[in-house]
Amino acid sequence: MLALCEHVLDERETLMMSDEKQSPRSCQPKTNVMFLKTHKTASSTILNLLCRFGDKHNLTFALPTNYRFGYPEFFSSRSIKGFSQQNGRLYNIMCHHMRFRRPEVQKVMPADTFYFTILRNPVTLAESSYTYNTFLVPSFHRSASFVNFIANPWKYYQPKLQNSYLARNLLWFDFGFDHNANFSLQEAQIGVAEIQQSFNLILLADYFDQSMVLLRDEDQVKQWNAMDWYLYQRFNKTFWQRVESFGKSRMDQEVASLQARRKELENLCILQVRNGEQNKIGQARILGYDLNLNLSLPDKERCLRMILTEHQYTDLLDKKQFPRTGSVPKQLVAKRSRQAPIQGLGVNKRSRVIWPLGRFKKKLLRGQGQHTPH
């Protein structure tokens, strides 16, 4: 059985797979990885990890032309930037939002690719989707609150309205199934079997005990997202079976070591966390960070990369894999952009001006701060 592990020491940016009987320190790297980035499941955190891992090891990314692979349409290899059927190119890492279609993914990923994804308790996921997407989903916008919506969803929900997939069985939809299907045990079992056949590992964004507390009085949410609930129950069970096989004592030690290292990096990189009052999407407040500037330049750049948003790191990788040619000089002139920084560059949030690395270093050394959205 395979287990996903990441080195607890050093920079924690090496993604590894190992046999569970081996010590995690003896993991051998897997460089062909497909991550199905599901919605509202902490998947952006995993995407950042994969971006740093692939960037560090100069791996090739299957990049979308506009941050998503044609989502919410089914994934097509034609949605990959620079891909053509004629060149038959294969990629090391695929990790951006898509609606999963296995045959199309297999066209562009090597045969030994490690497939994994992440699920979340459908109760907290549904509430998060409502909070984040209130103004994107007419079915949400028509209701006064999440409580009102879930108490009588058919009063507000219309399957053909824009972005309806965000309002019901969102996980089921991301895996490529019909999110509006009425619950059928047979159909749910067939879907789960397909997922098990496609993915080597399925992670959970939340812990079991906390999930059970949250789920205790939320029957309405479970009924409304019945396909997602079945999916979560099934893989919640297999997840904890893997934890048992891994060894509870060993797991506790690794988790404690991971948390300690994460706290160490937090203390190194971050002066304070902003409360998100000025950065809101829908009803959700987006946290921001004030970076510590009293660091060496390598640490400053590492800390910056660790808090880049999905779009920012995608731009960085795009610049690396598709460098400009022709008359554009190596040291790019200052450029206005809403998506920054790109490789070797820094960003001032107020003016959104991107500087070449040398100028960025000077500004950091002069102690000019930076506020970056999470």
N, C-alpha and C positions, 0 to 999 in steps of 0.2 A: 504494500500500500504506500502511496506517496503522501508526503506531508509538505506543506508550504512552510518554509522557515526563512528567517532573515537574521544575519549575524547580529548578536546582541552587543558585541564589542565593535571597535573601530567606528566606521561611519554609518553602519546599519543601512547601507544602500545596496547591498548585494543580495539579490533575490535568489533563493536556493530551493532545491527540492532534494529530499533525501528519503531513504528507507527509514521508517520509524524506529527500527531497532538500532540504528546507528546513532552516535552522538551528533547533536546538531552542529557541532564544530567541524564534523567531517563531511558536511553537505557539499555536493558538487553542483555548480551553477547550471541552471537551465537558461539558455539564451533565446529559445523560441517559445514565446508566451502569448496566449490570447486571453485577455480579460474582458468579459462582457460587463460593461459599465452600466449597471442598473441605476434607477433613479432614487434619490433620497435614501441612500443606504451607506453613506460615508464612502462612496465609490471614488469621489474626487481625491480623497486622501490616498487611496491605493494608486490612482492614476499618477499622482505626484511622485510616489515611490517608484513606480515603473519608469516614469520619465527620467528621474535622476539616475536610476540603474542603467537604463539604455544609453543615456547621454554620456555617463561616465565610461561605459565600455564600448562606445561608438557602434552601437547596434542600429539597425535600420528600422524605422517606424512606418507602419501603414498609416498615413496621415489623411484626414478628411480635407476636403476643399474649403469647408466652412465650419470647422469645429465638431461637426457631427457627420456620420456617414449616411446622409440623406434621410435621417430620422425625421418623422415617424414612419417613413416608407421602409420596406424591407431592405436589408443590406444588399448592396450590389458591388461587385469588384470595381465597377466603373466609377464609384464614388470615391475611390482612392486617388489622391493627387499623384500624377505622373505614371499611373498604371495603364498598361495596354495588354490585351490578350496576346499580342505578337511577341512581346519580350519575355513573357512568362516569368516575370520577376517574383521572388518570394521575399517575405519580410520576417524580421525577428520578433517584433512586438506590435500587437494591435490592442488598443485599450480605450478608444473613444466611443461615445454613445452610438448605439446602433439598435435596430430591431433585428434580432439574430436570425440568420439563415445559414445553416451549417454548410450546404454545398458551395455557396458563394465564398464563405470564409476559407474553406479548404482549397479553393483555387489559388489563394495568395499566401497561405501559411504552410510551412514545412510539415511533413508527415509526423514528425516527433514533437509537434507543438504541445505544450502543456496548457490545457484549457481550465480556467477557473472563473468564478463569479462570486457575488455576495448578495445575500438576502437580508431582509429586515422584517421584524415583527410587523405584520400588515396593519395593526391598529395604530401604532406610532407612525408608520409610513404614510397611512391615509391622512392622518392629522397634519403631518409635515407637508404633504403635497397640497393640502388645502391652504395652509398658511402661506406657502411659497408661491403657489400658482393661482391665488384668488382672482387676479385680474386677467389671467390668461385663459381661464376656463369659464365659459358662460354659465355652466351648471353650478359652479361654485359662486360666481358673482351674484347670481340671482338669490342666493340664500343669505340670511343674516349672520350665520356663524356655522362652524363645523358641526356643532351640536344640532342645530336646526336641519342642516343638510342630511346628516346621517340618521336622524329620527324619521325622516320621510324622503329618502333620496329620489324616488320616482316623481315626487312633486317638482323637483328642480332638474333632474337629469334627463337629457335627451341624447341618445346614442349618436345622432348625426351632427350634433353641434361641434364646433371647432374644439380640438384638443380634449375630446371626451375621454381618451385613453388615460389621461392624468387623474380622472375621477373614479375609476373603477378597475380593479385587478391590474394595476400598473406593472407589477412584476411579470404576470402572465403575458402581458402584451410585449414587454421587452424580450421575452424568450421566443416571441414569434407566434403566439397563440391568440385566439379570439377573446378579447377581454370582456366582451358583451355576452358570451355564452352563458346560459343558465347552468348552474352546477350539476354535473353528472359525475358520479364516482368513476365510471368507466373512462370518460374523457379525461378526467383529472389523472387517473393512473397511467393512461397512455402518454400524456404530456410529461409526467414525472419520469417515466421510463425513457423517453427521448432525451430528456435533460441528463439523466444518469449516463446515458450512452455517449453524450457529447462532451461532458465536463468531468475532469479528473478530480476536482475539488470544489466544494461550495462552502463559502464562509458565511458566518452570521454576524451582523452588525451589532447585535445586542446579546447580553448574557441571558441564560435560561431563567434564573430565578427572578430577575427584574422583569423579564418579559411576562412571566406568569402573573405577577402582581398587576401589571398594566392590563393584561387581557381579562382579568377576572370579571369585570363588569362591562365588557364591551362586546356583547353578543351581536348588536346591530351592525357594528363595523365588520365583524367576521362574516355575517350573513351577506352583506353587500359586496364584500371582496372574497367570496367563497373560494374561488380558484386560487387566489393568492394565499388564503388561509390554509388550504390543503397543501399547497406547495411548501409553505413555511413549516407546517407540522412535520411533513415527511423529511425534510432536510434538517430540521432541528433535531430529529431523532438520530439521523446518521452522523450529524456533527458531533453529538455527545458520545456516540459510539466510537468515533475516531479519537476523541479526547481520552476516553477510557483506555483505548488501545495504546495511545501515546504514553499514558501513565500520569495519574493525577499529581503525584509528587513532583515528577519531572516538569509537568505543565506549570505547576505553581512556581517552581524555581525560575523557569524561563519567562513567565509573565512578570514576576517581580524584577528580574534583571532588565527586561524590556522597559518596564515602567520607570525604573531608576535611570536608565540611559535617556529615555524621553524627557524626564524631568531635568536631567543634566543639560540636554540640548536646549530646553525651554529657558533655563536660567542663563545659559550662554547667549542665546539669540535675542530674547525678548525682554524689553524694559517694562511694557505694560500692554494689556489687551483692551482695545476700545470696545465700548458697549454696543456699537452698531447704530446709534441714533441717526447718524448721517448717511448710513449705507443700508438701504432697505430694498427688498424685492418682494412685491406683494405685501403681506403683513409680516414677513420675516425680516429680522434685523441681522445684517451680515457683520460678523466680527472683523475688527481690524487690529493690526499690530504695530507698535512702535519698536523698531529694531534697535538693538544695542550697537552703538557706533564705536565703543571703546574696545575694538577687536583688531586682530591682524586682518589684512586684506583677504587671505584665503578663507578665514572664518566668516568674514562679512559676506563674501560671495556665496559661501555654502549656506549660510542662514537665509540669505535672500532667496536662493533657489528652493529652499524648503517651504517657503510660504507663498510661492507663486501660485496664482489661480490656474485653473485648467486652460483658459484661453491664453494666458501669458506664457505658460510653458509650451503650449502647442505652437505659438508664434516662434519661440526660441528654437524648437526642433525643426520647424519649417524653414527657418533661416539657415540652419545648419545643413539640412538635407538638400535644400534648393537654393544654393547661394546665388546671389545676383552676379550677372556677367556683363561684359561690355565696358561701358565707360564709368560704371560706379566704382569709386575708389575703395580701397580696403578699409580705410577709416571713414565710415559713413557720416554724412553731414547730419546735423540735428534734424529730427523729423517729428511731426506731430502724429500721435496715434492714441487710440483708446485702448489698445492692447499692447502692454509693455511689461517687462523688458524683453528684448530679444537677446540673442547670444552675445555675451560680453558687454552688455549695455545696462544702464541703470535708468530709473524713472523717477521723476518728481511728480507726485500725484496732483498737485495744484495746477501745474501748467501742462502736465502730460507730455513733456518734452523728453525725448530719448537722447542720451549722450553716449558718445564712444566711451569705451571702458576707461581710457586714461583720464578723461574729464570726470567721469563718475568717481574714480579713485580719489582724485583731488578733492572733490566735494565731500566724500566720506571722511577724508583725513582732516578737512576743515571743520567737521562736526555737524554738517547739515543733516537733519533727521529725515526720516522717511516713514510714511504711513501707507501701508499696503493692505488692501482688502483681502479677507480670507476667502 
